[in-house]
Amino acid sequence: MNSFDIEHFTSTLSIGVSNFLIENKIQFNENILNKLKIELIKELKIDFLKQSKTPTQIINDFLKKELKSNLDLTPQDLGEEALNSILNWGILKTESYLNE
């Protein structure tokens, strides 16, 4: 990601997911969050123009598979810091399309 810290971004998203799951009394463990971070990093390391999913889509697909739930989180569900990070990611992705 251009001028974007993937590690910080994925940590922020993981914290947001963790907080959401705790607030909603959904059982999970640290291993699940580590696997989620790996999934996020794998997709977000790809060039912007080739990324096929948004961070929220990655999270929802992962949680549906791992927790066997029908959760459908929005960026707002992940907290203000994660929401701002997702918005910044979206701006950078849009800029990469415009500069193509």
C-alpha positions in Angstrom: 0.0 0.0 0.0 1.4 3.4 -0.9 2.4 5.4 2.1 0.1 3.3 4.3 1.3 1.2 7.2 -0.3 -2.2 6.7 0.8 -3.5 10.1 -0.9 -0.6 11.9 -3.9 -0.8 9.7 -4.4 -4.5 10.3 -3.8 -4.1 14.0 -6.4 -1.3 14.1 -8.9 -3.5 12.3 -8.2 -6.5 14.6 -8.7 -4.4 17.7 -12.0 -3.1 16.2 -13.2 -6.7 15.5 -12.1 -7.8 19.0 -14.0 -5.0 20.7 -17.1 -5.7 18.6 -17.0 -9.4 19.5 -16.5 -8.7 23.2 -19.3 -6.1 23.2 -21.6 -8.6 21.6 -20.6 -11.5 23.8 -19.4 -13.6 20.9 -16.8 -16.2 21.8 -13.4 -16.0 20.1 -9.8 -16.4 20.9 -6.5 -14.7 20.1 -5.7 -17.3 17.5 -8.7 -16.2 15.5 -7.5 -12.6 15.5 -4.0 -13.6 14.5 -5.5 -15.6 11.5 -7.6 -12.6 10.6 -4.5 -10.3 10.6 -2.8 -12.8 8.2 -5.8 -12.8 5.9 -5.9 -9.0 5.9 -2.2 -8.6 5.3 -2.3 -11.1 2.4 -4.9 -9.1 0.6 -3.7 -5.6 1.5 -0.1 -6.3 0.3 -1.5 -6.7 -3.2 -1.3 -3.7 -5.4 -4.4 -1.5 -4.9 -5.5 -2.0 -8.5 -5.5 -5.8 -8.0 -7.2 -6.0 -4.6 -10.5 -7.7 -5.0 -12.1 -7.1 -1.6 -12.5 -4.2 0.9 -11.1 -4.7 4.4 -14.7 -5.1 5.7 -15.4 -7.8 3.1 -12.3 -9.6 4.2 -13.3 -9.4 7.8 -16.9 -10.5 7.2 -15.9 -13.4 5.0 -13.3 -14.5 7.6 -15.7 -14.3 10.6 -18.4 -16.2 8.7 -16.0 -19.0 8.0 -14.2 -19.1 11.4 -17.1 -18.3 13.7 -19.8 -19.9 11.5 -21.9 -16.9 12.1 -23.9 -14.5 9.9 -22.2 -11.4 11.2 -22.2 -8.5 8.7 -20.0 -5.8 10.2 -19.8 -2.3 8.8 -16.8 0.0 9.2 -18.7 1.8 11.9 -19.0 -1.4 14.0 -15.2 -1.4 14.2 -14.8 1.9 16.0 -13.7 5.3 15.1 -10.0 4.6 14.6 -10.7 1.6 12.3 -13.3 3.6 10.4 -10.8 6.4 9.8 -8.2 3.9 8.7 -10.6 2.3 6.3 -11.5 5.8 4.9 -7.8 6.6 4.4 -7.4 3.2 2.7 -10.3 4.0 0.4 -8.8 7.4 -0.5 -5.4 5.9 -1.3 -7.1 3.2 -3.4 -9.1 5.8 -5.3 -6.0 7.9 -5.9 -4.2 4.9 -7.3 -7.0 4.4 -9.8 -6.9 8.1 -10.8 -3.1 7.9 -11.3 -3.3 4.8 -13.4 
